[in-house]
Amino acid sequence: QVQLVESGGGLVQPGGSLRLSCVASGFTFSTYVMGWYRQAPGKEREFVAVISWDGDIQNYADSVKGRFTVARDNAKNTVYLQLNSLKPEDTAVYFCRGGPGNAYWGQGTQVTVSS
């Protein structure tokens, strides 16, 4: 069955960095677009970044453009999200999304930005 498993979240000070990973299984990872989303407390889930099947095309939400970078390693069935220059407003649970029909979500990983 399709599984997406995120990791790499944690507590970081403002201005710090984290790298999130999402390992996929149960589908042909290298043929699907993969995305990252986040949900802050009391807010709706929002788009963060997306990457094409071959990694050549990325798109970002305006709020993270220039600070976050999405990448993938198809040999490892893994998509990454590098988070730099973190701000308190980046605090959220981060989810990856993808697979057939773009219908699958991971369980999420918590990112907390606080001094």
SEPA-199910 format. One record per residue (C-alpha): chain; residue in three letters; x, y, z. Coordinates in nm, 2 decimals. Layout:
N
+-------+-----+--------+--------+--------+
! chain ! res !      u !      v !      w !
+-------+-----+--------+--------+--------+
!     A ! ALA !      X !      Y !      Z !
...
+-------+-----+--------+--------+--------+
END
This chain:
115
+-------+-----+--------+--------+--------+
! chain ! res !      u !      v !      w !
+-------+-----+--------+--------+--------+
!     A ! GLN !   0.00 !   0.00 !   0.00 !
!     A ! VAL !   0.10 !   0.36 !  -0.05 !
!     A ! GLN !   0.29 !   0.51 !   0.24 !
!     A ! LEU !   0.45 !   0.85 !   0.30 !
!     A ! VAL !   0.66 !   0.90 !   0.61 !
!     A ! GLU !   0.80 !   1.24 !   0.71 !
!     A ! SER !   1.08 !   1.31 !   0.94 !
!     A ! GLY !   1.33 !   1.58 !   1.04 !
!     A ! GLY !   1.11 !   1.82 !   1.23 !
!     A ! GLY !   1.20 !   1.97 !   1.56 !
!     A ! LEU !   1.25 !   2.29 !   1.77 !
!     A ! VAL !   1.47 !   2.55 !   1.61 !
!     A ! GLN !   1.54 !   2.92 !   1.69 !
!     A ! PRO !   1.44 !   3.20 !   1.45 !
!     A ! GLY !   1.69 !   3.22 !   1.17 !
!     A ! GLY !   1.78 !   2.85 !   1.20 !
!     A ! SER !   1.75 !   2.57 !   0.95 !
!     A ! LEU !   1.60 !   2.22 !   0.92 !
!     A ! ARG !   1.58 !   1.96 !   0.65 !
!     A ! LEU !   1.26 !   1.75 !   0.63 !
!     A ! SER !   1.25 !   1.42 !   0.45 !
!     A ! CYS !   0.95 !   1.22 !   0.31 !
!     A ! VAL !   1.01 !   0.85 !   0.22 !
!     A ! ALA !   0.76 !   0.70 !  -0.02 !
!     A ! SER !   0.66 !   0.34 !  -0.08 !
!     A ! GLY !   0.39 !   0.15 !  -0.26 !
!     A ! PHE !   0.40 !   0.34 !  -0.59 !
!     A ! THR !   0.64 !   0.43 !  -0.87 !
!     A ! PHE !   0.78 !   0.74 !  -0.69 !
!     A ! SER !   0.99 !   0.86 !  -0.99 !
!     A ! THR !   0.68 !   0.92 !  -1.20 !
!     A ! TYR !   0.48 !   1.14 !  -0.97 !
!     A ! VAL !   0.48 !   1.51 !  -0.87 !
!     A ! MET !   0.54 !   1.55 !  -0.49 !
!     A ! GLY !   0.43 !   1.83 !  -0.27 !
!     A ! TRP !   0.48 !   1.98 !   0.08 !
!     A ! TYR !   0.21 !   2.14 !   0.28 !
!     A ! ARG !   0.18 !   2.27 !   0.63 !
!     A ! GLN !  -0.09 !   2.34 !   0.89 !
!     A ! ALA !  -0.04 !   2.58 !   1.18 !
!     A ! PRO !  -0.26 !   2.56 !   1.49 !
!     A ! GLY !  -0.61 !   2.70 !   1.42 !
!     A ! LYS !  -0.54 !   2.74 !   1.05 !
!     A ! GLU !  -0.62 !   2.55 !   0.73 !
!     A ! ARG !  -0.36 !   2.33 !   0.56 !
!     A ! GLU !  -0.17 !   2.54 !   0.30 !
!     A ! PHE !   0.05 !   2.47 !   0.01 !
!     A ! VAL !   0.43 !   2.51 !   0.06 !
!     A ! ALA !   0.62 !   2.37 !  -0.24 !
!     A ! VAL !   0.59 !   2.12 !  -0.52 !
!     A ! ILE !   0.84 !   1.94 !  -0.74 !
!     A ! SER !   0.81 !   1.77 !  -1.08 !
!     A ! TRP !   0.87 !   1.40 !  -1.12 !
!     A ! ASP !   1.22 !   1.46 !  -1.25 !
!     A ! GLY !   1.31 !   1.74 !  -1.01 !
!     A ! ASP !   1.35 !   1.99 !  -1.29 !
!     A ! ILE !   1.06 !   2.21 !  -1.19 !
!     A ! GLN !   0.98 !   2.35 !  -0.85 !
!     A ! ASN !   0.71 !   2.59 !  -0.73 !
!     A ! TYR !   0.68 !   2.77 !  -0.40 !
!     A ! ALA !   0.43 !   2.96 !  -0.19 !
!     A ! ASP !   0.52 !   3.33 !  -0.18 !
!     A ! SER !   0.56 !   3.31 !   0.20 !
!     A ! VAL !   0.86 !   3.06 !   0.17 !
!     A ! LYS !   1.01 !   3.16 !  -0.17 !
!     A ! GLY !   1.38 !   3.22 !  -0.13 !
!     A ! ARG !   1.40 !   3.05 !   0.21 !
!     A ! PHE !   1.28 !   2.70 !   0.14 !
!     A ! THR !   1.41 !   2.45 !  -0.12 !
!     A ! VAL !   1.24 !   2.13 !  -0.24 !
!     A ! ALA !   1.44 !   1.85 !  -0.39 !
!     A ! ARG !   1.41 !   1.48 !  -0.45 !
!     A ! ASP !   1.62 !   1.17 !  -0.49 !
!     A ! ASN !   1.43 !   0.92 !  -0.70 !
!     A ! ALA !   1.68 !   0.65 !  -0.63 !
!     A ! LYS !   1.59 !   0.67 !  -0.26 !
!     A ! ASN !   1.22 !   0.74 !  -0.31 !
!     A ! THR !   1.26 !   1.05 !  -0.10 !
!     A ! VAL !   1.15 !   1.41 !  -0.13 !
!     A ! TYR !   1.32 !   1.68 !   0.08 !
!     A ! LEU !   1.23 !   2.02 !   0.21 !
!     A ! GLN !   1.52 !   2.24 !   0.32 !
!     A ! LEU !   1.40 !   2.52 !   0.55 !
!     A ! ASN !   1.63 !   2.81 !   0.60 !
!     A ! SER !   1.59 !   3.15 !   0.77 !
!     A ! LEU !   1.31 !   3.01 !   0.97 !
!     A ! LYS !   1.05 !   3.25 !   1.13 !
!     A ! PRO !   0.81 !   3.19 !   1.42 !
!     A ! GLU !   0.52 !   3.20 !   1.16 !
!     A ! ASP !   0.67 !   2.89 !   1.00 !
!     A ! THR !   0.57 !   2.69 !   1.30 !
!     A ! ALA !   0.33 !   2.41 !   1.18 !
!     A ! VAL !   0.30 !   2.05 !   1.11 !
!     A ! TYR !   0.45 !   1.98 !   0.77 !
!     A ! PHE !   0.31 !   1.71 !   0.54 !
!     A ! CYS !   0.42 !   1.56 !   0.22 !
!     A ! ARG !   0.16 !   1.47 !  -0.05 !
!     A ! GLY !   0.17 !   1.26 !  -0.36 !
!     A ! GLY !   0.12 !   0.93 !  -0.53 !
!     A ! PRO !  -0.16 !   0.82 !  -0.76 !
!     A ! GLY !  -0.42 !   1.09 !  -0.80 !
!     A ! ASN !  -0.22 !   1.30 !  -0.56 !
!     A ! ALA !  -0.43 !   1.15 !  -0.30 !
!     A ! TYR !  -0.19 !   1.04 !  -0.03 !
!     A ! TRP !  -0.06 !   1.22 !   0.27 !
!     A ! GLY !   0.20 !   1.15 !   0.53 !
!     A ! GLN !   0.14 !   1.17 !   0.90 !
!     A ! GLY !   0.32 !   1.50 !   0.93 !
!     A ! THR !   0.63 !   1.63 !   1.12 !
!     A ! GLN !   0.62 !   1.91 !   1.37 !
!     A ! VAL !   0.83 !   2.22 !   1.31 !
!     A ! THR !   0.85 !   2.47 !   1.59 !
!     A ! VAL !   1.04 !   2.80 !   1.55 !
!     A ! SER !   1.08 !   2.97 !   1.89 !
!     A ! SER !   1.35 !   3.14 !   2.09 !
+-------+-----+--------+--------+--------+
END
